[in-house]
Amino acid sequence: MTFNLECAGCVSRGIPFLKRLHTEFGEQVNLLAVHTSHGHRLLPREKVEPTLIRFARDFARLPFPVALDVSGELARAWHTQGTPHWLAFAPGGELLRSVYSSQDNAQTRLWYLLEERVG
């Protein structure tokens, strides 16, 4: 999931949903949160990284890796529409699904995809 700490939908719905996915499917899939500037203010690494580390470690207590896409280049390369944007890949790297939003419909589509893939 690409996200940004300034995105209310990311923090209030996206991150909690990603944690639920980890609880349910974490043994069968690899989950990654990528903090990106794409669609948001471009801030230098030294301003973003300490806040992101505190958020991931101390506030949200994320049980999966968090990456930092400072420039937004990674998110743009995958044609994300904003944040949160979900990308699901097959084990070989093939993009299976690209979903923008944290609303119920997006969450349902991702949940069904993972149930279908891992049983």
N, C-alpha and C positions, 0 to 999 in steps of 0.2 A: 504494500500500500504506500503510495506517496501521500505525504501529509505536510502540514505546516502548523506550527504552534499558534499562529495568529488566525487559524481557521477554526471557527467555533464548531462546525460540523465534524471536523477531524478529531478535536479534543473531546467533545461531548458524546459523539456516536461512533466515529471511526475507530479510535483507539480502543474503547471498551469492546467493540465488536471483534476487533483483531485479537484481543485477549480471550474472548469466548471461543473464537476459532482455535486458538492455541490450546485451550483447555480441552476442547472436543477432539481436535485432529492433530495436535502438536507432535504426537509420536509418529504420525504417518506422513506429514508434510513439513516442509521448511517454510517458515514465515519470516518476513523481513519488512520493517518499516523504514521508509526512506524520507527523511525530512528534506523538502525541496523549496527553493525560492521561486520556482515556476508559478507564475500567477500571483506572486506576493512581492514584498519589498526585498530587494537584493541587499543583504547585509554581509559584512565580512565574517569569515570563519571565526575570528576571535570574539565576535559579539554573539554568534549563534551557538557555537559548540558548548560553552559552559552551561548555558540555559538548557540546551537539549539534553546534556548529560544529567543534570539535576532532575529534569522532568522524567526522563526514562528510568533513572535509577531510584530516585527518592520519592517522587510524587506518584507516577503511574506504575512504578515497579514492573516494568516490561520484562517478560520472560523470554523474549526473542531479540535478535540483533536489531540495532538501529543504525542506519547509514546516513550520511550527510551529503546531499547534492547541493553544494553551496551556490553554484552558478545556475542551476536549473537545467543544465544541459542533458542530464540523464532523463529527466521527466519529459523534456521536449523530444528527445530521440525516440521515446516510446509513444509519442503523440498523445500524452495525457491532456485532458481537457481542463484540469485544475486540480484542486484537492478537496476531499480525498479521491484518489483514483486507484483502483485495484487492478493488478495485473496477475493473472494466474498462468503459470508455466508448467508444461509437462516436464518429466525428469530429463528429457533430452534438450530442453530449452525452447521448445515450440510454444508460442503464445496461444493459450487456450481461450482466455477470456480477458476482455478489457472493459471495466465497468467504472463509470464516474458517478459518485454520489455516496452518501452515507445513509440515505433514506431506506425505509423498509424494503422496497422493491429491489434495490441493489444488494442489500444484505441477503435477501431470500435467494436471489440468483447465485450468489457466491456460495451460500450454504449448500444449495442443491448440487452445485458443481462439485464441491468437495465430497459430499455424500456419495455422489455417483462415481467419483474417481477412486475413493479409498474404501468404499463398501459400506 
